[in-house]
Amino acid sequence: MSETLAIDEVPARRGRGRLALIALVLSAGICGFAASYMGFVSPLAMFSKDAGHSEPLPEIGFVDVPRIVVPMPGRNRQLMMSIKLEVAPQDAAQVQLLMPRIADSFTGFLSDIDPAAMDRRGVLEIIRAELTTRAQIVLGDGIVKEVLITEFAIQ
């Protein structure tokens, strides 16, 4: 008699699993329809061409700073950096005109860095912040949006 009970229980468990799966699929379908009907999700927006680009990108320009090579004090090594300044296209001519002052301020700062500081973690972010500050001092606030370090090498 115990064999007949075990056989009867197995189909009941399969039926419960199928019922739970059908209930899950139906509730997911109802929730998806409700979200689409209320405007939370738009299925047509997924197929449109400009779904990800709602705003036009701002116009930017990049001005190259001449490559900077600075000997590191106390060691027989050199610091080499290549930098680009991100500016608005209308300000590029002014930045190019004042490039000798910018390069001088960058070189002065980089030559004063302690060689032991180069081995510390996060030194590149500190250098980028200091170079941004020096560029803003020379050019004025709002002209340089970002200082991009394209090459940083110690040889």
Secondary structure by P-SEA (a helix, b strand, c coil): caaaaaaaaaaaaaaaaaaaaaaaaaaaaaaaaaaaaaccccccccccccccccccccbbbbbbccbbbbbbccccbbbbbbbbbbbcccaaaaaaaaaaaaaaaaaaaaaacccccccccaaaaaaaaaaaaaaaaaccccccccccccccccc
